[in-house]
Amino acid sequence: MYKNSIRSSSAALPTPVAILAFALALASPLGAVAGEGGTSHILPGANATLIDVLPTTPGWFVKPMYLNYGGSATALIPTAAGVVSDMDVTANTFVLGRGYTFDQPIFGGAHFTLAAFLPYSMLDISANASLPSGDTVRRHSSVNGFGDLTIVPVMLAWKSGDWQFDALMPVYAPTGSYQQGRLGNPGLNYWTFDPIAGVTWSNKQSGFNAMLHMGYAMNTENTETHYKSGSILHFDGALQQILPVGPGFMTIGVEGFYFDQVTGDSGSGAVLGNFEGMTTGLGPVLGYIRPLGTQSLALEFKWLAELDTRKRLEGDYVWLRMAYKF
C-alpha cells in the first residue's frame, strides 16, 4: 500500500520508492471488548493503518511490534481466578510476525499472502476478590509467557486504480501460557476466528490515504472454565498523509476504532450472564518509510485512548511497530 500511495502521489513526491505494505494482526492477552477476563484476542490498532494494508508484490516481510497497555475496570470481571472487581492491569507485549506474498495472483487478480505472528507478554494484574467468608482481599499476579499464536492462512488483496480491497482470516490458536486460578494469562485457552474485510483509497496527487477495516470475531469455549465469550463486531479506520522528509517519507494521521460484543457470553462458567461490552477510541499515528533499494523499512508509533467503554477494561494502547519488506 505504501508503494501505491507514494506512486499515486508522484506529482508531489517524485522520489521513487520500493513497496512497503504489510499484513495485520497479532495475539495479545488484553484487548477489545468484554468476554472472559474483560479481554479478547482482537485489539484496537492491530489492523487499521497503512502498515497493515495487505501486500501486492511478491516477497517476504518481517513485522516486529511492541504494545504497552494500561487499564482498569471497576465493574465485576469474570477471570480464570473467579469473579473480581476493581481490576488494574499493565501489559507489555512483544510480537514477531513473518509472512510471504506469492507471485501468482488468484481469484481474479488477488495477491495471496500467508503470515503468522507470535506474542510474548509480561502481565501485572491486581484486583479485589471475595472470600467464602464474605470478606474482600486484594490479589496480585505477575505472569510472563508466550501468548496465543496467530495464523493468517488467507490474505487476499485486489487493486483497482486508487482503490485496494482486502480480505483475510486471522485464526488465533490456544497455544499460549494458561493456568486456571491466575488473574491473568498470556494465552486465553480458546480459538478465535476473525474474518476481516478492508478498503483503502489513495489520492493520486496529494498522498492522502483513507482506510477502513471491519471484522467479526467468533470464539470457541474455554474448556478449563466452560466459558464461551461472545462474538465481536469491530471497526478500525484511519486517515493518513504521506510527506517527503529526508531520504524517506513521513506519515501522519489519526486512527479511530469501535468494538461491540454483539452476542452474549455463554456456558456454565458465565456466571455474570451475557456480559456484553463495547469500546470506542481515538488517537494519533506517526510513521516513517525508508526505501532501501528493492527493500523497504517502515516505523510506526501510535497512542490510542479509549473514550467510552462498557463492561471491560478501559485504558490506553501505545504501539511501536516496524515492518521490513525484502
C-alpha positions in Angstrom: 0.0 0.0 0.0 2.9 2.4 0.7 4.0 1.8 -2.9 0.6 2.5 -4.2 0.2 5.7 -2.1 3.6 7.1 -2.9 3.4 6.3 -6.6 -0.1 7.7 -6.9 1.1 11.0 -5.5 4.1 11.1 -7.8 3.3 14.6 -8.9 4.0 15.9 -5.4 6.5 13.2 -4.4 8.8 12.4 -7.3 11.3 10.3 -5.4 11.0 6.6 -6.5 10.5 4.1 -3.7 10.0 0.3 -3.3 6.9 -1.3 -2.0 6.1 -1.4 1.7 2.8 -3.0 2.6 2.1 -5.5 5.2 -0.2 -7.8 7.0 -2.2 -7.4 10.2 -2.7 -9.0 13.4 -1.3 -10.4 16.5 -2.5 -12.2 19.5 -2.3 -10.5 22.9 -3.7 -11.2 26.3 -5.5 -7.9 26.7 -7.8 -6.2 24.4 -11.1 -5.4 22.9 -14.5 -6.0 24.4 -15.8 -7.8 27.4 -15.9 -11.6 27.4 -14.0 -13.7 29.9 -11.4 -11.7 31.8 -12.7 -8.5 30.2 -10.4 -9.3 27.3 -10.3 -10.6 23.7 -7.8 -11.7 21.1 -8.9 -8.8 19.0 -7.1 -5.5 19.7 -7.8 -1.9 18.7 -5.0 -0.7 16.5 -3.9 -4.1 15.3 -5.3 -3.6 11.8 -6.0 0.0 10.8 -3.2 2.0 9.2 -1.0 1.9 6.1 1.4 -0.5 7.6 -1.5 -3.1 7.8 -2.8 -2.9 4.2 -2.1 -6.2 2.5 1.0 -6.6 0.2 0.6 -6.6 -3.6 4.1 -7.6 -4.7 5.9 -11.0 -4.1 8.4 -11.5 -1.3 9.0 -11.9 2.4 8.3 -9.5 5.2 9.0 -9.4 9.0 7.0 -7.3 11.4 8.2 -6.9 15.0 5.8 -5.0 17.3 5.5 -3.8 20.9 2.4 -2.9 22.7 2.0 -1.3 26.1 -1.5 -1.4 27.6 -2.5 0.1 31.0 -6.2 -0.1 32.0 -8.6 -0.6 34.9 -12.2 -1.7 35.5 -14.4 -1.1 38.5 -17.1 -3.5 37.2 -17.2 -7.2 38.1 -15.0 -9.1 35.8 -15.0 -12.9 35.3 -11.5 -14.4 35.2 -9.7 -17.7 35.5 -9.4 -17.0 39.2 -13.2 -16.3 39.6 -15.2 -13.0 39.6 -13.2 -10.0 40.7 -13.7 -6.2 40.9 -11.6 -3.0 40.8 -9.1 -4.6 38.4 -5.8 -2.8 37.4 -3.7 -4.1 34.5 -0.4 -3.3 33.0 0.7 -5.4 30.0 3.8 -5.3 27.8 3.6 -7.5 24.7 6.3 -8.1 22.1 5.2 -9.7 18.8 7.2 -11.2 15.9 5.4 -11.7 12.7 6.6 -13.1 9.3 4.8 -13.7 6.0 5.2 -14.3 2.3 3.4 -12.9 -0.7 3.2 -15.3 -3.7 3.9 -14.2 -7.3 0.9 -15.8 -9.0 -2.4 -13.9 -8.5 -5.5 -15.9 -7.8 -9.3 -15.4 -7.7 -9.5 -12.7 -10.5 -6.2 -11.0 -9.8 -6.0 -11.2 -6.0 -2.5 -11.1 -4.4 -2.1 -14.0 -2.0 -0.2 -13.9 1.3 0.4 -16.2 4.2 1.5 -15.0 7.6 1.9 -15.9 11.3 2.5 -13.9 14.5 3.8 -15.0 17.9 3.5 -12.8 21.0 5.3 -12.8 24.4 3.6 -10.9 27.2 4.5 -9.6 30.7 1.4 -9.0 32.8 0.9 -7.3 36.1 -2.6 -7.5 37.4 -4.3 -6.7 40.7 -8.0 -7.0 41.7 -10.4 -7.4 44.6 -11.6 -11.0 45.2 -14.3 -12.2 47.6 -13.6 -14.9 50.1 -16.1 -17.5 51.1 -16.5 -15.6 54.4 -17.7 -12.6 52.5 -14.6 -10.6 53.1 -12.7 -9.0 50.2 -9.0 -9.4 49.7 -6.7 -7.7 47.2 -5.0 -10.2 44.9 -2.0 -9.6 42.7 -0.5 -11.6 39.8 2.6 -11.1 37.7 2.9 -13.5 34.8 5.3 -13.7 31.8 4.9 -16.1 28.9 4.1 -16.7 25.2 0.6 -15.8 24.1 -1.6 -17.4 21.5 -0.2 -17.9 18.0 -2.0 -16.1 15.2 -2.1 -17.8 11.9 -3.4 -16.0 8.8 -3.9 -18.7 6.1 -5.9 -16.4 3.8 -4.8 -12.9 3.0 -6.1 -11.5 -0.4 -5.6 -8.1 -1.9 -7.3 -6.7 -5.1 -6.1 -3.4 -6.7 -8.3 -1.2 -8.9 -7.0 2.3 -9.6 -6.8 4.3 -6.5 -8.7 1.6 -4.5 -7.5 -1.6 -2.8 -9.8 -4.2 -1.3 -8.5 -6.7 1.2 -9.9 -9.9 2.7 -8.3 -12.1 5.3 -9.0 -14.7 8.0 -6.8 -14.5 11.2 -7.0 -17.6 13.3 -5.9 -17.3 17.0 -4.8 -20.7 18.3 -4.8 -21.5 22.0 -1.0 -22.2 22.2 -0.1 -19.7 24.9 0.6 -20.0 28.6 -2.7 -20.5 30.5 -3.5 -21.7 34.0 -6.8 -21.7 35.8 -6.7 -19.8 39.1 -4.5 -16.9 37.8 -5.9 -13.4 37.5 -4.4 -13.0 34.0 -2.9 -15.3 31.4 -0.8 -14.6 28.3 -3.0 -17.2 26.5 -6.8 -17.2 26.5 -7.3 -21.0 26.1 -9.8 -20.8 23.3 -9.8 -20.4 19.5 -10.9 -17.2 17.7 -11.8 -16.9 14.0 -11.9 -13.3 12.7 -12.9 -12.8 9.1 -11.9 -9.2 8.1 -12.7 -7.0 5.0 -10.9 -3.8 4.3 -10.8 -1.0 1.8 -8.2 1.7 1.1 -8.3 4.8 -1.0 -5.3 6.8 -2.1 -5.3 10.3 -3.6 -3.1 10.4 -6.7 -1.8 13.9 -6.3 -1.6 14.7 -2.6 -0.5 11.4 -0.9 -3.7 11.4 1.2 -4.9 8.0 2.3 -8.1 6.7 4.0 -8.8 3.2 5.1 -11.4 1.2 6.9 -11.4 -2.4 8.2 -14.3 -4.4 9.5 -14.2 -7.8 11.2 -16.4 -10.3 13.0 -14.6 -12.3 15.7 -16.1 -15.7 16.8 -14.8 -17.6 19.8 -14.9 -21.2 20.9 -15.4 -22.2 24.6 -12.6 -22.2 27.2 -12.6 -25.8 28.1 -11.0 -25.1 31.5 -13.7 -22.7 32.7 -16.5 -23.7 30.4 -16.9 -20.1 29.4 -17.7 -19.1 25.8 -17.1 -15.4 25.1 -19.5 -13.7 22.7 -18.8 -12.6 19.2 -17.3 -9.1 18.5 -18.1 -6.8 15.6 -15.2 -4.4 15.2 -14.2 -1.4 13.0 -10.8 0.2 12.7 -10.3 3.3 10.4 -7.5 5.8 9.8 -6.7 8.9 7.8 -3.0 9.4 6.9 -1.0 11.9 4.9 2.4 10.9 3.2 5.0 13.7 3.1 8.6 13.6 1.8 11.1 14.0 4.6 14.8 13.4 4.2 15.6 10.2 2.3 12.2 8.8 3.0 8.6 9.7 3.7 6.7 10.6 6.9 3.2 9.5 7.5 1.0 11.5 9.9 -2.7 10.8 10.7 -5.4 9.8 13.1 -7.0 6.4 13.9 -10.3 5.5 15.4 -12.0 2.3 16.5 -15.4 0.9 17.5 -15.7 -2.6 19.0 -19.0 -4.1 20.1 -19.7 -7.5 21.5 -22.9 -8.4 19.7 -23.7 -11.8 21.2 -23.7 -12.7 24.9 -21.3 -14.8 26.8 -22.5 -18.4 27.5 -21.6 -21.7 29.1 -21.8 -22.9 32.7 -18.8 -20.6 33.6 -20.6 -17.4 32.5 -21.9 -16.6 36.0 -22.5 -12.9 35.1 -24.8 -13.7 32.2 -24.4 -12.2 28.8 -21.7 -9.7 29.9 -21.8 -7.8 26.6 -19.3 -4.9 26.4 -18.1 -2.3 24.0 -15.3 0.2 23.5 -14.5 3.2 21.3 -11.3 5.2 21.0 -9.2 7.6 19.0 -5.6 8.6 18.8 -2.7 10.0 16.6 -0.5 7.9 14.3 3.1 8.9 13.2 5.2 6.8 10.9 8.3 6.9 8.6 9.0 4.9 5.4 12.6 4.4 4.3 13.2 2.8 0.8 16.3 0.6 0.7 16.8 -0.2 -3.0 14.4 -3.1 -3.7 13.7 -3.4 0.1 11.8 -1.1 2.4 11.6 -0.3 6.1 8.7 1.3 7.9 8.3 2.5 11.5 5.1 3.5 13.3 4.1 5.0 16.6 0.6 5.4 17.8 -1.3 6.1 21.0 -5.0 5.1 21.2 -7.1 6.2 24.1 -10.3 4.5 25.0 -13.1 7.1 25.2 -16.2 5.1 26.0 -16.3 1.6 27.4 -18.8 -0.8 29.0 -18.1 -4.0 31.0 -14.4 -4.1 30.2 -11.1 -2.7 31.0 -10.5 0.9 30.0 -7.1 2.3 29.3 -4.6 3.4 26.6 -2.9 1.4 23.9 0.7 2.5 23.0 2.0 0.8 19.9 5.6 0.7 18.4 5.7 -1.2 15.1 8.3 -2.0 12.4 7.8 -3.6 9.1 10.7 -4.8 6.8 10.0 -5.9 3.2 12.6 -7.9 1.3 
